[in-house]
Amino acid sequence: MKLARARLVFVSMGAAVAVLVACSSSEDASDGAYDGPRSACSTGPAYGLGTEFPELEQGSANGAPECVPRCGEQKGSFAPYGVVLPVSALPSGACAYDGEVCGSSAVRTLECPDGRTIACSLTPYACRCEGGDWKCYAGVQGASACVCTGPSDDSAADGGADAADDG
């Protein structure tokens, strides 16, 4: 299927998020989902905690494939979100196939002075290859704060995420 245009859309249903893409084509497509070629891992700069992404349009369409993480990045286990990508893993920089789309949920992360990594704001993202470069869009951002609380003995303040093993 050759895509002429793709519109990225997210639909949020509580904790579940669907990444959607609406496509138009001169050829008949049974489900409209992006099924074109996929770029290899990207090598552009990593997105960080303070990166601001353009908003994603709300609506309905069909699903996009999961994003290929940036080179050297992978999913990680981030309490309480489970195994997800950090925003640093979203594709960035050059891409090979204009119009390629993908979607992933990702968390923002904060490295604390004591070595802990705090994850926050699980958010759906959709990325599209536009003019040879990846551009990512954010759905409705998760409502949490990325803050480093006191020393690890203060685990009650952040829900026990940094509880030490006293064994």
Number of C-alpha atoms within 10 A of each C-alpha: 14 16 19 12 13 18 17 27 27 26 19 14 8 6 9 9 17 20 24 26 25 19 20 14 13 9 10 10 14 7 12 20 20 24 14 13 13 16 17 14 20 23 15 16 13 17 18 14 17 9 11 11 13 11 15 20 15 14 13 15 20 17 21 24 18 15 22 19 22 21 15 9 18 15 13 13 12 19 14 11 15 10 13 18 22 27 24 21 26 31 33 24 16 19 24 17 18 18 24 24 31 25 28 25 23 26 24 22 20 18 14 14 10 10 8 13 17 21 24 24 19 23 20 25 29 29 25 25 22 17 13 15 19 23 20 24 19 22 22 18 15 15 9 10 11 16 15 17 15 13 11 17 12 15 15 12 13 15 11 13 18 18 14 11 5 4 3
